Amino acid sequence: MGAFDLLNIASSGLGMHQTWLDALGRNIANANTIRSTDEDAFQAEMIIAEADADGGVDVAGIAVTDPEGTLVHSPDHPLADADGYVRAPAMDMSKQMTELVMAQRGFQASAQVTKTAQDTYSAAIQIGSR
């Protein structure tokens, strides 16, 4: 492992966790998005991560939930069909919040590794310059 591999690995972790946080933010913001039954429901995004050849992590793709969503009986809603149904996202808010905590902790850990590596490299440079 080279001198700066640790920074590259931590940087890839920061990027993946930021993408995950962005997707979760969109999901949570649209948790209550209601559509008519002739439209697709909001599709929550799920990040697919994979290890890369350099020891870091990459976003391999983004999967989405079922566009069918969930039919909810809400006859007073302005988008309700003749039977009183609307389409809501097929999303579990408790799972989204749990993943949000995990993504935040992963981002914080990657940021701390980056800071520690930078401090270590700076100390080594100072020692070498004496």
N, C-alpha and C positions, 0 to 999 in steps of 0.2 A: 504494500500500500504506500503510495506516494505521500509527500508532505501535505498536499492540499486535497487529497481524496476525502478526508473527513468533511471539509467544507462543501465539496461537491455532493456528498451523500446527504448532508443536512439541508443543503439548498434544494435538492430534489424533494426531500420530505416537506419542506416549507411550501413548495409549489403544489404538491399533491394535496396537502391539507388545506391550502387556500382554495383550491378547486372544490374540494369537498365542502368547505364552509360556505362557498358561494352557492352551490347546489342546495344545501340545506336551507340557506336563507330564502331562496326562491320557493322551495317546498313549503316552508313555514308561512311565508307571506301569502301563498295561494291555498292554504289549508281549507279556507272557507269559500273558495271560488265555486259558485254555483252556475251551472249552465243548463240550457234546455235539453230535453231528452233527445233531440235530433242533432245535438252537437257532441263532440268528444269531451270527456271530462279532462280537467287539468291532469297532466301526467307528471308525477313526482319523479325526480332524477335520483339515480343511485350511481355513485362513482365506482368504477372497477379499477383497482390498482394492481400493479404487478411489479415485481423486482426487475430492475434493469441490469445490464451486463456489468456496470461499474459499481454495483453494490447499493445503489440508491433505489428509488421507486419512481414509477411513471404512472400516469393515468392512461390505462389501456382502453378505456371507453366509458360511455355513460349509458346505463340502462334506464328505461322509463317504465312506469307502472302501466297497467291496463287502461286503454282509453275509454273502456266501458264505464269505469268508475263504479259508483254505487248509486242506485236509484233511491231517492229519499222522498217520502210522501210529505208534500208541503203545499197543500191546495191553495193557500193564500199567497204563495210566492208569485211575483209577476211573470216568471219564466215557466211556471208549471204548465204541463200539458193537460189535455182534456181529462185525464184520470187523476190529476193533481200531483204528478211526479216531476222532480227535477233531478239533474245528474250532479253528483258531488265527487270529488277526488277519492280514489281508493287509497287512503293514506292513514296510517296510525300515528297520531301526533306524539304519543309517548315514545314511540320508536324514533321519530325525528328528533325529539329533544335529547334522547339518550345518545344518538349519534352526534348531535351538536356538541355535547360535553366531550365525547371521545375525540372529535376533530379538533376542538379547542385545545385539549390536553396534548394531542400530537403536535399541533402547531407550536405550542409553548415549549415542548421538549426539543423540537428541531431548532427553534430560535435560541434556546439555551445552549445547545451543542455548538451552534454557530458562534455565539458569543464566547464560549469557553475556548474554542479552537482559535479564534482571533486573539484572545488574550494570551494563549500559550505561544502562538507564533510571534506575537509582539515581544514577549519576554525572551524568546529564543534569539530574536534579532538584536535585542538590547545586550544580551550576554555575548553574542558574537561580535558586537561592535566595541567591546571593551578591550 
